Amino acid sequence: MPSAKCCGAGPRRARASAVSRAGDVRAAAGSADAAPGYAPSGLPGTEALLAAGGDARIALAPDSGANQYGCRPFPAPDLLAFGSATASIISPAAFIAADALRRRLSAREGAAPRALTYAQELERIRRELLSLCGLSHLRGLEVIFGASGTDIHLIAAQLTGGTQAQPTLVVMVDAAETGSSVPQALAGRHFSVRAALGRGVSAGRPLGAGGVTEVVNLPLRLADGSPRRAEALDAEVDALVSAATAQGRRVLLTLVDVSKTGLIAPSPACLVALRRRLGQAFDVLVDACQFRLAPATLRAYLELDCMVALTGSKFVTGPTFSGALLVPPSVAEKFRKRLLPRALSAYSARADWPRQWPAGKVLDNAANYGLLLRWEAALTELRRFRAVPETDVAAFLEEFSRAVQARLRDDPAFRALPVPPLDRRPLTGMSSWDQVQTLFPFLLCRTDGRPITAEATARIHRQLQAEGCHLGQPVACGHHDGRAVSALRLCASARLAVEATAQGGTRAGAVIARAMGVLDRAARLVRGGHE
């Protein structure tokens, strides 16, 4: 039975091994954040580097050897991995690629400064990322790297921030659908106690006097968890952006595609209408950190002069913490000379920015080898995914979606959260695999049909993780009977699509059976009284 793997001894043995190795990984990770330059002592191991160069969320817990997302810095082949809305554990193939890069980096130790090696390797990553996204032909398109999607939001805020007298207005959807630290990042504030390059920082404090922003959060779902009407949300966004631009204020509109529970907001139609009416009077950041976008959709956003935030750790299934900001030519020209606060050097190295940007000169000539290895792993997954014809990807995702939706509909242990159709035709005028739902949020329900509490859902999620079954972490989604509830998420991913379409698509049934096995286990746990 597919669900038997979920409860077998393999995950327990892996967990014990992880705990025994965690100390070595953490100790070596500290040296990965050391000052750049020559390092006669050599590099830390691959596992250590994969767990380095990020904020406190990437730190490994002493008891499990896993980070905040339940991910360890080495492969777990027996894992039932359907949690790509949160983060992914590195695959064997991606680990081999990261290890090969680490060996190349180690061979250059003592022969060249780390910062130079880092810049050269990151430029290679930059070129391949654009190539795999079908964007190499867009002259003037720039890429800024960051340790996470939250870091990328912080960077975007520094590019667009205003002054004390006239702060930039940031319009975003609520943090429950994007990330709990995103509002702080967009407000230009430290969002953790440790920054990506290893420095201690004060969470909540501003980076500096510049880049001042006012952040407005708009809810995406109602108190009962149902999605707001798109027309109402679009009207609210339109009113805020129109009023602020009429006052001559800088505006940064963030559009999430896709949110934690699978939504696009505001709608692409709203974005297109605002661009037609207001032109370049406001800036746009598309939060596509889930990376559930076809190349045609990505190009369409860039052609509308939108910055696009991506990560390689969710749909693409690279290891946790790899972010990139795509900056279209007109926006790059506007911001390339923007003065950045010195405090940003805690998050960003000079090579993370385009070489010709004066803005990056304030940053340290540092090296984040952890980020480099994580992107190397992510591109390994993306390369394999892009080799699959889009029609084959769409066929598998549609089959997967039908099976999961039917199970969530027919099993009283679950209540699916409504996810409206993903309609991006106002952008591209065409359909692709990214119109298919790949992220499935659901509540766990008692035998009387009532959803269990958020606390009980979190306990079941932890139990599933302990038994080798990964679902997306619980997301707050309103109240039922006066009690807070949260949704788990079962996700399709690029890695699953590659597996399912291999050998003429004969593996699709096995992938879907594993998903059903995870849902089997979740249903048994909730029926077992984990209230």
N, C-alpha and C positions, 0 to 999 in steps of 0.2 A: 504494500500500500504506500502511496506517495507520502502520506502523513507520518509513516513510521520513521523516516529519516529525521523528522522534526524532533522526535523524542529519543533518539538513539544515543549510544555512548560517545559517538564521535564528537559532538559539540562539547560534552563535559570534559573529554580529554583535551580538546583544543583550549578550553577555558583554563584548565589547570596549567597547561604549557604556557598560556599567555601570562598568567600570574607570575610564574617562575621567571619569565624573561622580561617582565615589565620594568623591573629595576634597572636592568642593563640598558633597555631602550631609553628610559627617561634620563639616565645619567649621561648617555651619549648625546641625547637630544640637546642637552644644555650646551655642549661644546659646538653644536651646529650653529648656534646663534652668536658665536664669538665674533670679535672684530675681524673684518676681511683682511686678506693679505696672504702671506706665506704661512703654511702650517706644516712644519716638519713632522709632527706627530701623526699626520694623515687624517682621513675623514672618518666620521662615525659610520656604522653599518647602514645598510639600506633601510631596515625597519626603523632605526633611530631617526634617520633623515625624514622619512615619511611622517613621523610624528613631531617634527620640528618646524619652526618658521610659521607659527600661527598663534592665535590668542589662547586664552585659558580653556576654550572649548575643545581644543585638540589635545590637551594634556591627558595622559593615560592614568586611569584610576588604579590605585594600588591593588584592590581586591580582584579586579577583572582583567586588567591590562588593556581596557578599551577606553575610547574617548567618550565625550558627553553623548555622542550619538550611537553608542554601542558598537563602534567599529574599531578593529585592531589593525595594526600596520603590517599585516601579512595575510595571505590568502586563507580562505576557509571553504574548501571545495564542497563540503557537505551542507553548507548553509542554504536554507530555503530563502532566497533573497528577493523580496518583493517590497522593499522599503525605500526605493530610490527617490521618493518625495523628500526624504530627510537627508540621507547620505548613503554611501555604498562602501562595501568592503572590497579591497583591491582583488582583482582576479589573478590567477596564476600567470597568464600571459602578460598582463600589465606589470606584475611584480618583476618578471624576468626583464622586461624593457627598462623599468626603473633601476634594477640592479646593474644592467649593462651600462646605463648612463652613469651610475655611481662609480663604476669601475673606470670609465673614461675620465671622470672628474678626478678620481684618485691618482690616475697615471700622470695628471698634469700638476699635482701638488709639488710645490717647490720649484716648478719650471715657470709658472706664471702666477700673478696675483689671482686670488679667487674672484675678485670683482670683475676682472677681465674675462676669465673663463665663463663666469656667470652671464655676463653681457653677451658673449658670443653664442652660448647655448640658448639663451632666452630669445635671441633674434631668430635662431632657427625654429624655435617653438612658435614664435609669432608668425613666421611665414607659413608654416605648415597649418596652423590653425585657420588662417585666412584661406588657404588653398582648400582645406577640407570643408569649409563653409561656402565654397564657390564664390569667394570675394576677392580673389587675387587681382582681378581686372579693375577694381574700384580704386583709381588713383587718388592718393591723398587720404585714404582710410587709415586710421591709426589704432593701435592696440595698447592699452595700459593694463598691466597685470597687478593683481592684488591677491592677498592670501585667502580671501573668502568673499562671498557675495556682500556681506556687511561692510568689509573693507572697501569694496567697489562703490557702494553707496556713499561712504565717507569721502572717497576721492571725488565722486561726482559733485558732492555738496561743496567741496573746496574749489572746484572749478566754477561753480555757478553762484557762490555765496555773495551776498551784498554787503552793506555797511551797517553800522549801528544806527545811523539816521534813516536808512531805508533797507531793511533786511529783505532778502529774497523770500518770496512765498513758495514753500514746497507743498504741493497737493499730492497726498498719497492715500492709498487704501489702508485699512487698519492693520496694525502690526501682527495680529493673530493670523493673517493671511499671507504675510511676507516674512517677518522675522521679528522677534521681540526686541532686538537691538537696533533695528533699522531706523526708527524715529530718532534715536540718539545720534546715530551716524549721520543722518540727513541734517540734523541740527548742528553738525560740526562738533560733536562732543565725543570724548572717549567712551567706549561702550563695553569695556572689559577692564580687568585689573592688570592685564598684560597685553602688550601690542605685538604685532606679527613678528617684529624683528627682536623680540625678547626683552624689551624694556618694560619696567613696571610703570603703569599709568593710573590716574585716578578716574574711575568710571563716573561719568556724568559731568565731568569738567570740560569746558570748551578747549579746543586745540590752541586757539589764539584769539587775538582781537579781530582778525579779518574773517571773511567768509560767513557773515552772520545770516541766519535763516530763521524763518517762522514756519513751523510745520503744522499742517492741518490734516488730521486723520479722518477718513470717511469710512463708515462701516460697510462691509460687503454683504453680510448676512443679517437677518432680523434676529430678534431675541429667541425665536424658536429654531434657529439654524437654517431656515429657508433663505435662499438668495434674494437680495433686493431686486426690484424691477430695474432692468438695465436703463430704461428711459429716465427713471428718477435719479439714479446715480449720475448718468450722463448730464442731466440738467444741472445738478449741483456742481459738477466739475466745470461745466461751461460757464456758470455764473461766477464762480471763484476766479477762474483764469481770465475771463473777460473783464471783470471789475479791476483786478490787479494790474493788468496790462494797460487799461485805460488810465490808471493813475501813474503810469510810467515805471511801475515796479518790475524788477526781475522776477520771473516765475519759472519754477521747475515743476513740471507735471510728471509724476511717475505713473506709468501704466504697467500693471502686472500681467504677464503672459507667460506662464500660468501660475495661479496662486497656490497656496498649500492645499486647498480643497478643490483645485481644478478649474478655477474661474479666470476669465479675462475681464479686467476692469481698469479704467473705463473702456467702453467698447471701441474697437478699431474705427467704427463709423464716427464716433465722437471725435477721435483724434483727427481723422481726415477732414471733418467739418471745421474744426478749430484751425487747422493748418490753412485751409482755403480762405478762411475769414481773417485770421490774424497773422498769417505768414510766419516770419521768424521772430515775432515779438515775444515768444516764450520758448523755453527749452524743454526737451522731453527726455526722460530716462525710461527706457523700457526695461522693466525688471523681468528678464527672461532667464533668471538664475536656474530654473528647472531645466532649461535648454530643450524643451519639448517643441522645437520649431524646425520646420523644413527649411532648406536653404532659400527657397523663393520668398518665404515669409520674412526671414532675416534680412534679405536684400531689400524688401519693400519697406521695412522700418527704417533702414539706413537711408534709402532714397527719399524718405520723408524728413530727413535730417534729425533723426532720433539717435541718441546714444543708446547702446544696448549692453546690459549687464548679463554676463554668462558665467556659469560655473561648470567645471568638468566632473563634478562629484555626484550629481543627481541622475537625471535620465541617462547621461553618457556613462555613468558608473565608474568614473575614476575615483581614487581615494579622496577622503574628506579634505577640503580646503584647497581649492584652486579656482581663482576668479580672474575674469578679464572684462575690460570695458572697451567696447568697440565705439570709436568716435568718428562720425562721418566727416568728409572733407570740410564742409562749411563750418561745422562746429569746431573742428580742430584748428582751423585758421583763427577763429574767434578767441579760443582759450589757450593757444600754445604759449603765449607770453604772460599768462596769468601768474601773479605772484602767489606762491604757496607758503603756508606757515611752516616754520622750521620744525614744529612739532610733528608734522606729517612724516618726518624721517624715522619715526618710531614704527611706522607701518609700511613704508614704501622706500625702495632703493632706487638709485638713479637709473639703473638699467631697466627697471620696470616701466619706465616712460620712454616715449620715442626719443631717439638720439638728438634730433634737431630741435627739441623743445627747450627753450630757455627756462621754462617753469621747473624742470626737473633738476636744475643746477643747485638748488638749495638743499637737495637730498644727499645723503651719504652715498659714497661709492661702495656700497655693501653688497653682500651676496646672500640670497635666501635659497640655499640648495634644496631645502624641503619643498618649497613651492615649485622649483624646477623639476624635481623628480615626480611630484604629483601631476604636473601637466604632461610630462612624458608618458606617464601611465594613462592619463585621460585620453591623450591623442592615440594611443594604441587601441583603445576601445572605439574611439570615433572613426579611426581609419577602417576598422573592420565593419562598422555600421554603415559607413558611406559606400562600401563595396557591395552592399545588398541593394538590388533594384527597389526604387520607392514603391512600385506596385506590389512587390512581395512583402515589404514592410507593412503597407496598408492592409493587405489581405490578412496577415497574421494579427495585427492589432485589432481589426474588426472582429475576428474570431474570438480573440481573447476578451474583448469588451463585451460581446454577447454572452459569453460564458459567465463572466464575473457578474454582470448585471442581473442575469437570470438567478444566480445563486443568492445574491444579496436580496433580490425581490422575493424569492420563494422560501427562504429559511427564516423562521420567526426569531432566530437568535440575532438577526441583523436588521438594521433600518438604514437604507442607503440615503445619504444626503443628496438632495437634488443638485445636479450639475447641468446647467443649460448647454445647448449645442455650442461647439467652438466654431464660431463663424468669423473667419478672417477674410472673407471675400471682398469687403471694402478696400482691403490692402492690396490683394493680389489678383482678384477677379477669377481665381481658380481654386480648386480643391487639391489637397495633398494629404499625406498620412497624418499630418499634424491637426487635421480636422477630427480625428478619431480620439475619443476619450481614452486616456492612458492612466488616469489617476482616479481612484475609486474610494471616496470617503464614506465611512459608515459608522453608525452607533451600534454598540452591543446592547442587547435587550434581555430582560428577565423573562421568565416563562409567562408572566402576565402581560408581556408586550411593552412594558415601560423601559426606557433606556436606563442603564446603570449609571452611577455617578462618575464624574471625572476621575476621582480618586481610585475607584474600582477599575476603571478602564486603564489607568496608568499601571496598576498592579498586574493586570492581565498582560499588558504590553511587555512589562519586565519579565514575566514568566515565559512568554513566547520567545523573547530574546535569549533567555537562559537555555531554552531548548532548541536553539538554532533556527528559529522562525523569525525573519525580519519583516516587519510592517513599518510604515511611516509612523513616526512618533505621534501621540495624541495631539489634536488641535482643538482648542476651545471653540465650542459652537453653540453658545446660548444656554438656556435653562429649560428643564422640563420638571413640572411639579415643584417648582421653587428650588431645584437643585441644579448646580452647574454640571454640564455634560460635555464630553469631548469625543471626537471622532478619530478612529484609526484609519489608515489609508493603505490599500493594496495597490501596487503600481506595476505597470509594464515598464520596461527599460530597453535601452539600445542593446545591452548584452543579451537579454532574453530574446529580442527580435533576431539577433544574429544566430543564436542557437536554434530558434524555432524555424528559421528559413533555410537552415543547412540541409543537405541531402534531399533537396527537392521539397522541403517543407514537411518532411516526415517527423520532425521533432516537435512540431507545434502541439500535438496532443499531450506529449510528456510535460511540456512547460505548463500547459493549462492544468494538467492533473496535479502538479506540484502546488499551484495556486489554490486549487480546491482543497488540497491536503492542509495547507496553512489555515484556511477558513474552517475546515473540520476541527482543527485543534482549538481555534478561538471559540467556536461554538461549544465545544465540550467544556472549556474552562468557564464560560459564562453560565452554562447550565449547571456547573458544579458548585455554584453559589458563591462566586468571588465578588459579592456585593460590598 
